[in-house]
Amino acid sequence: MKVLAWRFARPLMLFVGMGLFWLGLIGLSGCAAAPLLGEVTASAERYEPGAGAPLAISYEIGRAALVDIYVLDAAGQRYDLRRAQPRAAASDPYVLRFDGSVPTNDPHVLRRLLPPGQYTLVVAAQAIDGNASAERRLPLKIEGAAIEPPVIENLMVWPPVISPNADAIDDVAEFTYRLPVSATVNIEVTAPNGEVIPVVTREEEGPYEQRHVWNGKRPNGSLLEAGVYTYTVRAEDAFGNVVQRQGQITLADVGQPEARIVYSMIAPQRVMLGEVITVTIWVRNTGTVPIRTYGPPSGYEYTTDEVFSSVENGAYAAQAGGFWRVGMDWDANSGGGPKRYPYRWSISPRPPEEWAQPFVEDFLYPGEEAEIIGRVRILQRETRMGFYVGLIQDGVGFFQDRTGRTIIDVGF
């Protein structure tokens, strides 16, 4: 019985085995038939840069490969468009858009437009396993006029050292330059750790003088570390030419100014019309950078008819943001905005003859504390005046406002 079963089973097994063998051969022949590099085409044999859509270079990959795409000029000079780019086998062709420009090894000219002439377009594939390679060549004629890359002329970044600390002294850098043609411009700054800080991003600029300002910070306003940074100004014209200029800029004394009124007193609280009240204010620099200040100095006396901008022939009028002072105001003062805190004094622990610039300006250094004494002669006919003090940065705002409130009774 067993012998009989074997006689019937043996032919069936041979039949199945032969079927599997032929199916395997068919599968192997199918894989072997897939070319490493299939059809290669270009959307045109003649191309004029800037006259229309970029040239479309289409190529088929049948097996995993590394692909080179390059252009050869009449002298055999090679211009790489793609170099050893890995490509997987795909049923749809890959497409490369070519605008007539090629990368260069010139650090100042990143890409340049090929001059008019006869070229050969080459697509080459090397199998990942290294067992096969293939190449296709197509004629290509570039037409039109020769277009030279633009030049970033008269570039200056000034000052070369900036100190972003809101003291109004070299807080920002100006990028100035000139373009001979319209171009798309990018300006970026690279930190010592490799972080890239954008300053200008793809801005279309015309053929004239240009100016941009960088505040030494990230776009979100956060501070950067002190150090030497590299700036890059890059311009791309309508034909794909890309040029750049680079240089260095240094960030020093970086910080955000901070100060606090730690104590204030206004006295006496009862005066007769024409008498003087005295305000005593202690201010501490709680930040990491110096605070710039100017007069009137501690001890200066106002009348209620005066304001800081009118005394001493306007010598103490508000200046650009960066200068700090303390001030005193009262509730019924009808002045708003710049007329607030009409009585202001410098924040310096030194007499004016010992200031950094004697009688002009001084600094309150980090951790330093100053006692300021100011005086105001009461000529305002109000029986009750509510005075208060504040901390002011000219042109920026009031960092402490309406503190140390004191009611002064005035007799006539």
Backbone torsions as a table, in degrees:
resi	resn	phi	psi	omega
1	MET	NA	-41.5	179.6
2	LYS	-67.0	-38.5	179.7
3	VAL	-64.4	-41.1	179.6
4	LEU	-63.1	-43.9	179.6
5	ALA	-62.1	-38.9	-179.5
6	TRP	-66.5	-36.6	179.6
7	ARG	-62.8	-36.6	178.5
8	PHE	-78.5	-35.3	-175.4
9	ALA	-74.8	-34.2	-174.5
10	ARG	-61.0	-48.9	178.0
11	PRO	-59.7	-36.0	-179.5
12	LEU	-65.0	-41.8	179.9
13	MET	-65.2	-40.9	177.7
14	LEU	-62.7	-39.5	179.7
15	PHE	-63.7	-45.8	179.5
16	VAL	-63.9	-42.4	-179.5
17	GLY	-62.4	-44.0	178.0
18	MET	-62.6	-38.4	178.2
19	GLY	-61.4	-44.3	178.8
20	LEU	-65.0	-36.6	179.4
21	PHE	-61.9	-48.1	-179.6
22	TRP	-67.3	-36.1	175.6
23	LEU	-61.5	-39.7	177.6
24	GLY	-62.8	-43.0	178.7
25	LEU	-62.1	-42.4	179.0
26	ILE	-60.9	-42.9	179.2
27	GLY	-62.9	-42.7	179.8
28	LEU	-65.2	-40.1	179.5
29	SER	-65.5	-32.9	177.4
30	GLY	-65.1	-43.8	179.0
31	CYS	-65.5	-43.4	-178.7
32	ALA	-64.8	-26.1	-177.3
33	ALA	-75.5	-21.3	-179.6
34	ALA	-70.4	115.5	-177.0
35	PRO	-70.4	149.2	175.7
36	LEU	-60.9	-48.4	178.6
37	LEU	-124.3	114.8	-178.7
38	GLY	-87.1	-141.6	-175.5
39	GLU	-68.2	137.6	176.2
40	VAL	-123.1	126.8	-179.1
41	THR	-137.6	158.5	171.1
42	ALA	-124.0	147.5	-175.8
43	SER	-68.6	-13.4	177.3
44	ALA	-163.1	154.2	174.6
45	GLU	-90.7	-16.6	176.8
46	ARG	-121.0	135.4	-177.2
47	TYR	-141.5	129.9	175.6
48	GLU	-112.4	108.8	-178.1
49	PRO	-56.7	136.5	177.2
50	GLY	82.8	-5.2	-176.3
51	ALA	-93.6	-6.7	-178.1
52	GLY	-178.0	-156.9	-179.7
53	ALA	-68.0	153.2	176.2
54	PRO	-58.9	155.5	176.0
55	LEU	-67.8	132.8	179.1
56	ALA	-98.9	118.4	177.6
57	ILE	-105.2	116.1	-174.8
58	SER	-112.3	136.1	178.7
59	TYR	-147.8	146.9	-177.7
60	GLU	-106.6	137.1	178.0
61	ILE	-119.0	120.5	-178.6
62	GLY	-94.9	-20.8	178.8
63	ARG	-140.5	157.4	-179.6
64	ALA	-55.6	131.5	-173.6
65	ALA	-153.0	164.5	167.9
66	LEU	-102.6	128.7	-171.0
67	VAL	-114.4	133.1	169.8
68	ASP	-111.4	137.1	171.8
69	ILE	-130.2	123.6	-177.3
70	TYR	-149.7	168.5	-179.8
71	VAL	-119.6	136.3	175.7
72	LEU	-110.7	131.6	174.9
73	ASP	-87.1	-177.7	-175.0
74	ALA	-63.1	-25.6	-179.6
75	ALA	-90.3	1.0	180.0
76	GLY	89.4	4.9	177.0
77	GLN	-67.2	131.3	-176.9
78	ARG	-98.2	135.3	176.1
79	TYR	-124.9	109.2	-175.7
80	ASP	-76.2	133.3	169.6
81	LEU	-102.6	-38.7	173.4
82	ARG	-139.4	140.9	-177.3
83	ARG	-132.7	115.6	175.9
84	ALA	52.1	46.3	178.6
85	GLN	-84.4	123.9	179.1
86	PRO	-69.0	135.1	177.9
87	ARG	-136.0	131.9	176.7
88	ALA	-86.7	156.9	174.1
89	ALA	-60.5	138.0	-176.4
90	ALA	-146.8	147.7	178.7
91	SER	-77.3	-27.4	178.0
92	ASP	-99.4	148.5	-179.0
93	PRO	-71.6	152.5	170.0
94	TYR	-83.0	151.3	-178.3
95	VAL	-133.1	130.0	174.7
96	LEU	-114.5	129.3	177.2
97	ARG	-93.3	125.7	-176.0
98	PHE	-119.7	120.3	-177.4
99	ASP	-99.4	7.4	179.6
100	GLY	95.6	-6.2	179.6
101	SER	-102.9	153.2	-178.2
102	VAL	-134.1	150.6	176.5
103	PRO	-70.1	154.8	179.1
104	THR	-128.5	173.2	175.2
105	ASN	-97.2	5.1	179.2
106	ASP	-80.1	121.8	-178.5
107	PRO	-65.3	-16.0	-179.9
108	HIS	-99.3	-22.1	177.3
109	VAL	-120.5	99.8	-174.8
110	LEU	-75.5	-38.5	176.8
111	ARG	-139.8	146.4	176.8
112	ARG	-141.2	149.6	180.0
113	LEU	-74.6	132.4	177.1
114	LEU	-67.1	140.3	177.9
115	PRO	-70.3	159.5	178.4
116	PRO	-58.5	145.3	179.4
117	GLY	158.7	-177.3	180.0
118	GLN	-95.0	130.8	-178.4
119	TYR	-132.2	168.3	173.5
120	THR	-121.2	124.6	177.3
121	LEU	-91.2	125.8	-176.1
122	VAL	-121.6	130.2	170.9
123	VAL	-119.2	120.4	-177.9
124	ALA	-125.9	141.2	-179.7
125	ALA	-128.0	135.8	175.1
126	GLN	-119.3	121.2	-178.8
127	ALA	-57.6	143.4	-179.2
128	ILE	-57.8	-37.4	-179.5
129	ASP	-78.8	-3.3	177.1
130	GLY	76.5	7.0	-174.6
131	ASN	-91.1	-6.1	-177.7
132	ALA	-154.8	155.4	174.9
133	SER	-147.7	156.8	-179.6
134	ALA	-152.0	156.9	-176.7
135	GLU	-149.1	142.9	174.6
136	ARG	-129.8	141.3	-179.6
137	ARG	-125.5	139.1	179.4
138	LEU	-131.9	142.4	175.1
139	PRO	-74.7	145.8	179.2
140	LEU	-146.1	127.6	176.1
141	LYS	-113.6	123.4	176.4
142	ILE	-96.6	126.9	-175.1
143	GLU	-114.8	178.2	179.3
144	GLY	97.6	-172.8	-178.3
145	ALA	-87.2	152.9	173.9
146	ALA	-71.0	128.0	-178.2
147	ILE	-116.9	114.6	178.2
148	GLU	-78.0	148.9	176.8
149	PRO	-60.6	149.4	176.7
150	PRO	-68.4	169.2	178.7
151	VAL	-125.6	132.6	173.5
152	ILE	-86.2	101.3	-170.5
153	GLU	-93.5	148.1	171.0
154	ASN	53.8	39.8	180.0
155	LEU	-71.8	128.4	174.1
156	MET	-139.8	134.2	174.1
157	VAL	-116.4	115.5	-171.4
158	TRP	-140.2	139.5	-4.7
159	PRO	-75.9	162.5	-178.5
160	PRO	-73.9	-17.2	175.5
161	VAL	-125.3	123.6	177.9
162	ILE	-121.0	155.9	-179.4
163	SER	-128.9	88.4	-177.2
164	PRO	-72.7	84.5	-178.6
165	ASN	-139.5	17.9	173.2
166	ALA	61.2	30.1	175.2
167	ASP	-99.8	5.9	178.6
168	ALA	65.9	16.4	174.4
169	ILE	-117.2	107.4	178.1
170	ASP	52.7	42.4	178.4
171	ASP	-76.3	-24.5	-174.9
172	VAL	-132.0	161.0	174.3
173	ALA	-115.9	143.0	177.3
174	GLU	-106.4	129.9	172.3
175	PHE	-99.6	115.6	177.3
176	THR	-124.5	140.4	-178.8
177	TYR	-166.7	176.5	179.8
178	ARG	-133.8	141.0	176.6
179	LEU	-111.4	135.6	177.6
180	PRO	-79.2	-20.8	179.3
181	VAL	-138.3	165.6	175.1
182	SER	-65.8	142.1	-176.5
183	ALA	-155.6	161.4	172.8
184	THR	-95.1	123.0	-170.5
185	VAL	-113.0	137.6	169.8
186	ASN	-124.3	135.3	172.6
187	ILE	-126.5	129.0	178.9
188	GLU	-141.2	156.8	179.0
189	VAL	-123.2	132.0	-178.0
190	THR	-108.7	126.7	-178.7
191	ALA	-77.6	163.5	178.1
192	PRO	-57.7	-27.6	179.6
193	ASN	-88.0	4.9	177.8
194	GLY	95.6	-8.2	178.1
195	GLU	-63.8	136.2	-179.7
196	VAL	-105.9	124.3	-178.6
197	ILE	-109.2	112.6	179.3
198	PRO	-72.2	138.2	176.3
199	VAL	-111.2	-47.5	175.6
200	VAL	-133.7	132.0	-176.4
201	THR	-123.3	113.7	174.5
202	ARG	44.7	57.0	178.4
203	GLU	-96.8	127.8	178.8
204	GLU	-79.0	121.8	-176.1
205	GLU	-127.8	143.7	-178.2
206	GLY	-87.7	177.0	-177.4
207	PRO	-81.0	71.8	178.3
208	TYR	-156.7	-176.8	-178.2
209	GLU	-65.9	140.3	-177.4
210	GLN	-125.3	153.0	177.6
211	ARG	-148.3	132.4	174.0
212	HIS	-135.8	150.0	-178.0
213	VAL	-118.5	132.9	175.0
214	TRP	-117.6	131.2	-176.5
215	ASN	-90.6	8.4	177.9
216	GLY	76.3	16.9	-177.8
217	LYS	-128.2	170.1	172.1
218	ARG	-70.5	162.7	179.7
219	PRO	-57.4	-27.6	179.4
220	ASN	-84.3	3.1	177.7
221	GLY	90.4	-4.1	-179.1
222	SER	-73.3	151.4	-174.3
223	LEU	-79.4	150.8	173.4
224	LEU	-104.2	162.5	177.3
225	GLU	-74.4	152.3	172.8
226	ALA	-65.2	147.1	179.5
227	GLY	157.4	-176.2	179.8
228	VAL	-98.1	123.5	-176.8
229	TYR	-113.3	157.7	177.5
230	THR	-111.6	125.2	176.3
231	TYR	-100.0	149.6	178.3
232	THR	-133.1	125.2	173.6
233	VAL	-110.9	119.3	-174.1
234	ARG	-123.6	135.9	-179.4
235	ALA	-131.3	135.8	178.4
236	GLU	-124.6	124.6	179.6
237	ASP	-86.8	-178.1	-174.7
238	ALA	-70.9	-9.6	-176.6
239	PHE	-105.4	5.2	178.5
240	GLY	93.6	-3.0	173.4
241	ASN	-65.6	132.1	179.9
242	VAL	-127.9	123.3	178.4
243	VAL	-124.8	158.4	178.1
244	GLN	-149.7	155.7	172.8
245	ARG	-128.9	143.6	-179.3
246	GLN	-132.6	158.3	176.3
247	GLY	-167.7	-173.0	-177.6
248	GLN	-119.1	146.7	174.9
249	ILE	-137.8	140.2	-174.9
250	THR	-109.0	135.7	173.2
251	LEU	-104.1	126.5	-179.5
252	ALA	-136.2	156.1	177.8
253	ASP	50.3	45.8	-178.6
254	VAL	-76.7	137.0	176.9
255	GLY	172.6	170.5	177.5
256	GLN	-112.4	119.3	-177.9
257	PRO	-66.5	138.7	177.8
258	GLU	-143.6	141.7	176.3
259	ALA	-151.0	159.6	-179.9
260	ARG	-141.2	140.3	167.4
261	ILE	-80.4	115.0	-176.6
262	VAL	-97.5	-13.7	179.1
263	TYR	-162.2	143.3	172.6
264	SER	-151.0	149.9	176.7
265	MET	-150.5	134.5	177.0
266	ILE	-119.4	123.8	-175.3
267	ALA	-152.6	159.0	-5.2
268	PRO	-77.5	168.7	-176.4
269	GLN	-92.5	-3.6	173.1
270	ARG	-132.8	123.6	179.6
271	VAL	-140.1	162.6	171.7
272	MET	-96.6	154.2	178.3
273	LEU	-54.7	130.1	-178.6
274	GLY	97.8	-10.7	177.9
275	GLU	-88.0	174.2	-171.6
276	VAL	-111.6	137.3	167.9
277	ILE	-105.8	151.1	-177.8
278	THR	-120.4	132.5	176.2
279	VAL	-112.3	132.9	177.1
280	THR	-117.4	125.0	-175.7
281	ILE	-131.3	132.4	172.5
282	TRP	-107.7	128.0	-179.8
283	VAL	-124.7	134.8	178.0
284	ARG	-119.1	135.9	172.7
285	ASN	-78.7	108.0	-177.3
286	THR	-98.6	5.0	-178.9
287	GLY	-96.7	-162.6	-177.1
288	THR	-113.0	0.5	-179.5
289	VAL	-130.2	156.3	178.5
290	PRO	-63.7	151.1	174.9
291	ILE	-107.7	129.7	-177.0
292	ARG	-89.9	138.1	-175.4
293	THR	-146.0	160.9	176.5
294	TYR	-152.5	178.2	-166.5
295	GLY	-73.8	-175.8	5.8
296	PRO	-65.1	153.5	-179.2
297	PRO	-73.8	167.1	174.8
298	SER	-54.6	138.8	-179.3
299	GLY	98.9	-10.7	-177.6
300	TYR	-68.7	140.9	-178.8
301	GLU	-111.4	128.8	174.2
302	TYR	-104.5	170.1	160.6
303	THR	-112.4	163.2	-180.0
304	THR	-68.4	-9.0	176.3
305	ASP	-88.1	-5.0	-174.5
306	GLU	-108.8	162.2	171.8
307	VAL	-134.8	160.9	-174.7
308	PHE	-58.2	-32.1	-174.9
309	SER	-80.0	-11.2	-176.0
310	SER	-102.7	-18.5	-175.5
311	VAL	-80.1	157.4	176.8
312	GLU	50.9	43.0	177.3
313	ASN	58.4	35.0	176.6
314	GLY	78.0	14.3	-176.9
315	ALA	-63.4	-21.7	-174.9
316	TYR	-114.5	22.9	175.8
317	ALA	-61.8	154.0	-177.5
318	ALA	-58.2	137.3	178.5
319	GLN	-111.8	-177.3	-177.7
320	ALA	-59.7	151.8	-179.4
321	GLY	-51.0	133.6	-176.4
322	GLY	142.2	-28.7	178.1
323	PHE	-91.1	136.1	178.2
324	TRP	-113.4	145.2	173.6
325	ARG	-148.0	163.3	168.7
326	VAL	-98.8	156.2	-179.5
327	GLY	-145.9	165.9	175.4
328	MET	-133.0	142.6	-178.6
329	ASP	-142.3	173.7	175.0
330	TRP	-137.3	159.3	-169.2
331	ASP	-58.5	-40.1	-173.6
332	ALA	-86.1	5.3	177.6
333	ASN	-63.2	120.8	-175.5
334	SER	-81.6	-7.8	-179.8
335	GLY	-76.3	137.2	176.3
336	GLY	-118.6	168.8	176.9
337	GLY	58.4	-119.3	-176.5
338	PRO	-66.2	-14.9	179.0
339	LYS	-88.2	-3.3	176.0
340	ARG	-69.6	155.3	-177.3
341	TYR	49.3	66.8	-177.9
342	PRO	-67.3	-19.2	-178.2
343	TYR	-110.3	111.7	-175.8
344	ARG	-129.2	150.6	-179.8
345	TRP	-139.1	156.9	178.9
346	SER	-69.5	157.5	178.0
347	ILE	-108.8	74.8	-179.4
348	SER	-136.3	136.8	176.9
349	PRO	-84.2	3.4	-175.5
350	ARG	-112.4	152.9	174.1
351	PRO	-68.6	154.8	-173.0
352	PRO	-60.0	-27.3	179.1
353	GLU	-70.9	-14.2	179.4
354	GLU	-106.7	9.5	178.7
355	TRP	-65.9	164.7	178.4
356	ALA	-56.1	-42.3	166.5
357	GLN	-117.7	100.9	-171.5
358	PRO	-48.6	129.4	177.6
359	PHE	65.9	7.0	-179.3
360	VAL	-116.4	-59.6	-179.3
361	GLU	-157.4	161.7	-179.8
362	ASP	-147.7	-179.1	179.4
363	PHE	-129.1	145.1	167.6
364	LEU	-105.8	114.9	-170.2
365	TYR	-85.8	159.5	-178.3
366	PRO	-53.4	129.2	-179.2
367	GLY	84.0	-11.7	-178.7
368	GLU	-79.3	148.0	179.9
369	GLU	-125.4	141.6	-179.1
370	ALA	-125.6	140.4	171.8
371	GLU	-102.3	122.4	-179.3
372	ILE	-113.6	131.8	177.0
373	ILE	-118.8	124.2	178.4
374	GLY	-125.9	155.9	-177.9
375	ARG	-133.1	144.5	179.0
376	VAL	-137.3	125.5	178.0
377	ARG	-89.0	126.2	-173.6
378	ILE	-83.5	110.1	174.4
379	LEU	-116.1	-5.1	-178.8
380	GLN	-76.9	130.6	-177.1
381	ARG	-87.7	75.2	173.1
382	GLU	-128.8	135.5	-178.1
383	THR	-75.1	-26.7	-179.9
384	ARG	-139.7	125.4	-178.0
385	MET	-125.6	127.4	179.2
386	GLY	-97.5	102.0	-179.1
387	PHE	-92.4	154.5	174.7
388	TYR	-153.4	167.9	-177.9
389	VAL	-121.2	164.1	179.2
390	GLY	-156.5	168.3	179.4
391	LEU	-115.6	123.4	-168.4
392	ILE	-121.7	136.5	164.8
393	GLN	-111.7	115.2	-173.5
394	ASP	-54.7	131.0	176.4
395	GLY	77.2	-2.1	-178.4
396	VAL	-116.3	-56.7	-179.9
397	GLY	164.3	-169.6	-177.8
398	PHE	-109.5	108.7	-174.2
399	PHE	-82.7	-24.3	164.3
400	GLN	-134.3	130.9	-170.6
401	ASP	-132.9	136.5	174.2
402	ARG	55.9	47.3	176.8
403	THR	-106.0	163.9	178.2
404	GLY	61.3	37.7	-176.8
405	ARG	-60.2	134.6	-179.8
406	THR	-141.3	134.6	178.5
407	ILE	-93.6	125.3	178.9
408	ILE	-112.0	124.0	175.6
409	ASP	-90.7	131.6	-175.9
410	VAL	-117.3	125.7	177.7
411	GLY	-100.8	147.7	179.5
412	PHE	-103.7	NA	NA
